[in-house]
Amino acid sequence: MIFWVGILVGGLFVWLAVKMGFYETWALLFNIVISVYLAIFLGPLIIDIFPAAGDVPCCDVLALISTALGAFLILHCISYTFLTGQFSVSFPRIFNTLGTAVLGFLVGFLVWSFISLLIYLTPVSQNTFVKEIGFGTQFQQTNVPYIAWWCNLVNKAVASQANPRTAEEAISGLLGSIEEKKPAQTDEQPESDEPAHSEVKSI
């Protein structure tokens, strides 16, 4: 179900993109891709810089959201001030319609995939209903590879060749931090039950 929700979100962005135009949609796609890239690669570093942030609930999600929103607002202001707000580039009608629709769908599915990642990093993802709608294997088979593909595209241009780090490794680190918290919660329950068993045996 999570995949089809992404299709619906992509369709909504197709409608918005056609109204905006190809030039503006391309700038929007660029800004969102860079923002998602910075959030995934810099979000964990922000938490490491501020150790006290680890005690804040959903600190990973807050770091990703703040980084992504901050980067997007800065990039959008720059692009609007110097590009989209100053120049209007016209394209052939067929190209402007079909090309814009494709870009709009790519933008929409990327936005939904990033939102899905944020939801997966929260305790809400452990809910039975949330798992049933696709926040599990389906999410990791569709949304995660899509985010990684865009991030690797940017990574090829900006990453250091001496110490390259793929987007799959960065996302796996985020997902791994959630997986490490699951055993900690299950291990606490048997410990609380042991005194009760021992008291019954002593009686």
Residue pairs with C-beta under 8 A, 6 or more apart in sequence:
1 133
1 134
1 138
2 116
2 133
2 134
2 135
2 138
2 139
2 142
2 143
3 134
3 138
3 142
3 143
5 112
6 108
6 109
6 112
6 113
6 116
6 142
6 143
7 109
9 108
9 109
9 111
9 112
10 104
10 105
10 106
10 107
10 108
10 109
10 112
11 105
11 108
12 108
13 104
13 105
13 107
13 108
13 111
14 101
14 104
14 105
14 108
15 104
16 104
17 25
17 28
17 100
17 101
17 103
17 104
17 105
17 107
18 97
18 100
18 101
18 104
20 28
20 100
21 88
21 96
21 100
22 89
22 91
22 95
22 96
22 99
22 100
22 103
23 84
23 87
23 88
23 89
23 91
24 84
25 100
25 103
25 104
25 107
26 103
27 79
27 83
27 84
28 76
28 107
29 103
29 106
29 107
29 110
30 75
30 79
31 72
31 75
31 76
31 79
32 72
32 107
32 110
32 111
33 110
33 150
33 151
33 153
33 154
34 71
34 75
34 154
35 67
35 68
35 69
35 71
35 72
35 75
36 68
36 110
36 114
36 147
36 150
36 151
37 150
37 151
37 154
37 155
37 167
38 67
38 68
38 71
39 63
39 64
39 65
39 67
39 68
39 71
39 114
40 64
40 147
40 151
40 167
40 170
40 171
40 174
41 151
41 165
41 167
41 170
42 67
43 60
43 63
43 64
43 67
43 174
44 60
44 63
44 170
44 173
44 174
46 53
46 63
46 66
46 67
47 53
47 54
47 59
47 60
47 63
53 59
53 62
53 63
56 62
58 121
58 122
58 123
60 121
60 174
60 177
60 178
61 118
61 121
61 122
64 117
64 118
64 121
64 174
65 118
68 114
90 96
91 99
109 146
110 146
110 147
110 150
112 143
113 142
113 143
113 144
113 146
113 147
114 147
116 135
116 139
116 143
117 143
117 144
117 147
117 171
117 174
119 125
119 130
119 135
120 135
120 139
120 175
120 178
121 174
121 175
121 177
121 178
124 130
125 131
125 135
125 178
126 182
140 175
144 171
144 175
147 167
147 171
148 166
148 167
148 168
148 171
149 167
150 167
151 167
151 170
151 171
152 166
152 167
152 168
155 164
155 165
155 166
155 167
159 165
